[in-house]
Amino acid sequence: MKLSVEEFRAWDNKRITLLGMSGVGKTRLAVMLRRNNWFHYSGDYRIGTRYLDEPILDNIKQQAMQVPFLRELLRSDSIHIINNITVDNLQPVSSFLGKLGNPERGGLGLREFKRRQSLHREAEIATMRDVPAFIRKAQEIYGYRHFINDAGGSVCELDDPQTLEILAEHTLMIYIKATEHDEQELIRRAGLAPKPLYYRAEFLDEQLEAYLREQGLDYVAQIEPDDFVRWMFPRLFYARIPRYERIAAEYGYTLSTEELWQVETEAEFLELIETSLARQA
């Protein structure tokens, strides 16, 4: 969706999709806006509660079955396991995605890791395609005036043009580009606390081969899971940037993290959007 400043200003029911790497400020902004009559659609929350709910629970149950005490309780239906996913706590989604490597260090084998990656991709596509339905629900059922789509950091890697076209048709797409300083800070933080990530299948195969060769390893089970994530994150980060930029150029607009960090109110956010529209007109 492309709009002039005047069209955006006159848009009674604003609908915006935020794109960018995890940590650039998408959720912080969305949480602030939901206090101002904006419906906060969290892509990761929808993935975990709708499309990966059963696989996540199966994974938790499989772990619980390895504990004799819990095994008997589960088999006799004496206990019930549920997810407690919230917009602010997406740990069950992250734990399901997992990390590649040595099973004794909590890692997954390559086949299982790729299976979960594939499930996540399918879930993210379905979640983004649900946006038009939730725009309607937000207004007709919940009475929200505006809609903010807090998209996951891997949307740029789905390689699904139809999903992007759906988002562009129904929302104004805003890419939050990290400044050079913020890029380094995101990479530093990722190294301190390595988190499970989604990788395109081709990218994973290419980088995995390079990692094994560089580390002198013969097979995946020798990989230290956290070390692999630390090694991968900068490469993933810089591989995603041109993908985000292509999406923004074709379908939307770009803001910088430096600009976004200065936003404290809804009015300041709307003013920043207008500035972006004007300079990219």
N, C-alpha and C positions, 0 to 999 in steps of 0.2 A: 504494500500500500504506500503510495506516494501522495503527500499532501502539501499544500502551501501553508504558510503561517496562518493566513486568514481562515482556511478550511479547518485547520486543526483547532483554532480558537473557537470556531463556531460549532465544533463537534460535540453534541450534547452528551453522548455516551461514549467516552473515550475508551479505546481498547488497545493495549500495548503489550508487545512481547519483548522481554529482556533477554538478550543473548550475551554470552561471555563465559570465560573460564570461572570455575568455582573460586570464590574469594574476591571477585572484583566488586562486590557490593550489591548484587541483584536482590538477594533475600533481605538485606538490611533496608533497601529502598521499598520493597514490596510490603514489608511489615509496617513501615512508616505510613505507606499509602492506605493500608487496610483500616487504619484509624480515621481515614478521611473519605469514607464511602466508596472505597475501591475493593472489589472482590479479588482476593489473593489466590490465584490458581498456581499451586506449586507442582511442577512437573514431577519432581522426585517423590513427593508425597503420593500423588496419583499412581505412579509406577508401583510403589510399595504396597499401597492399600487396595489396589484394584487388579493390576496385571501380574504382579509377582507375589501376591499374598500367599497363595498356596505353595509355590516353590520355596519361599522363605520359611514358611512353617514346616515344610517337609525337611528342610535342612536343619532347623532347630531340633525337630523330633529325632532325626538321625543321630545328632550329637547326643541328645538325651538318652537314646537307647543304648549308648555305650556305657552308661552308668547303671549297674545292676538295680539299685534302689529305684531309680526313675523308670527303668525298663519295665519292671513289674507293674508299676502304677499306670504307665501308659497302656500296656497291653490289657489291663483290666478296666480301662476307662475310668480310673480313679482320679486322674488329674486332667486338666484341659489347658492346652498351651495356646495363647493368642499373641498377636503382635501388639506392641504399644507404640506404633509409629505416629509421630506428630510432625508438623512442619518444622519444628525446632529440633526434633530427634529422629534422624533418618538412619540410625545405626543398623537396624535390621536389613535395610537395603544394601548398605555397604558391606555388612558381614556376609550376605549371600553372594555378592559379586566376587568377593575373595581375592586372594593374591596367588600368583603363580609360583610354584617352587616346592621345596623340600616339605613333605607332609609332616615330618617330625617337628618342623618349625611353623606349622599351621598353614602350609602352602597346599595348593591344589595341583593335580596332574593336568597335563596339557589338554586332554580330551574333555575333562570335566570343566576346566576353566573356560574353554571355548564354548561349551554348551551353555554355561551361565552367561557368557558374553552375548551369545546369540539371543537368549531369552530377554536380556536387558534391551538389546536393540529393538526387538519386536515390541516390547512393552513401551519403550520411549516413542516409537512411531505411533502406536495406538493412542498413547497419552496426548501427544500433540494433535492428533486428528480429532480428539475429543474437545478441543478448544471451542469450536463453534457451538456445540451443545451446551457447554458450561457458560458461555457468554449469555445464551438465552436463559439458562437457569439462574444465573446471577441476578439478572434483571427481573424476570417474571416470578421467580419463587422467593428469592432472598431480598429483592428490592435494592440491590446495589446499583449505583449510577454508572460507575466505571469499572473496568476490568484490567488487571495486570497479570500477565502470564510470565511467571518466574521459571523460565525454561532451564533444563539441566545443561551442564557444561559440555555435554557430548552431542547436542543437537546438530552441530556442524558436521559431525562424522557419520550421520545416518545414510548419506548417499541416497536419499529418497526425495526426488524433486516434487512429487505430488504433495508430500507433507509440508514442504516449504511454501508451495503455492497456496495451500489451505491457510497457513498462518498469515501469509502476505495478503490474502483476500480479506481476512477478517480482522487483522490487527496491524497496527503500526509497529514495525520491527526496529528495535534499537539495539545496536551492538555496543557493548561497553568495552572499549579497548584499553588495556593496561598501558600506562606510561612505562618507559624504560626502568625507572626506579621501582615501580610497582611490580613489573615483571620479575625483577630480581628478588623482591620481597616474597612474592608468591612461590617462587622456586625455593627460596630459603625455608619458608614455612613447610612446604611439602617435604623437604628433606628431614625436618625435625620430627614430623608426624606423618609418615607415609600412609596413604589411604588407598583402598581399592579403586581402580579406575576402569573406564570402558575404553577399549582400543578397537579401531577398525581391524578386521581380520587380516587384511593385507599388510597393514602397518605392524601389527603384532608379529606376524611371521618374519618380516624383514628385520625388525629390531631384535627379536629373540635370537635369530641366527647370528647377528652381530654381537650381541651380549655374550652368548656362549663362546664364540670365537675369541672375543676380547678377554674373557675371564678364564679361558682355558678349560672349560667344562665340557663334559661329554653328553650330558642329558639334563632334562628339566629338573629332576628330583634333586640335583646337586645345588640348585639355585637357592640362595638366601632370599626369601620373599620380600622383605623390606628393602634389601639392597637393590633388587631388581626394580622395584617401584621408584626408588630414589634415582636410579640410573635412567629410567624411562621418562620421568616427569618432564624434565627440560625438553627432551626430544618431542614428546607429545605436545607440550605447550607451543613450541615454535612450529610444529606441523599444523596445529589448529588455526594459527593466526591467519594465513592466507585463505583458509576456508571461511572463517568468519567474515573476512573482508570482502570476499566474493558475494556472500549472502547480503551483506549490508549495501554493497554497490548496486546489486540487482533489485533488492526488495525493500531496503530501508535506509537507515541513517546510523551515524556513529557518534558516540560520546566518549570522552576519556575518563579514566578513573579519577584523575585529578579534578575534573569538573564535577563528577558525581559525588566525591567525598565532601564537597562544599554544600551539597543539598541537605537541608534540614527540615524543609516544609513542602507541602504539596505545591504551593504557589511557586516556590523556587524550582521544583522539578518541572512544572509546566513551562516556566520561563526558559529553562535550559533546553527543553525539547524544541521550543520555538526558535531558539538560537541555532540549534543544529539544523533544523529545517531551512532556515534562512541562508546559512552558509553553504549548504549542499544543494540549494535550489538550482 
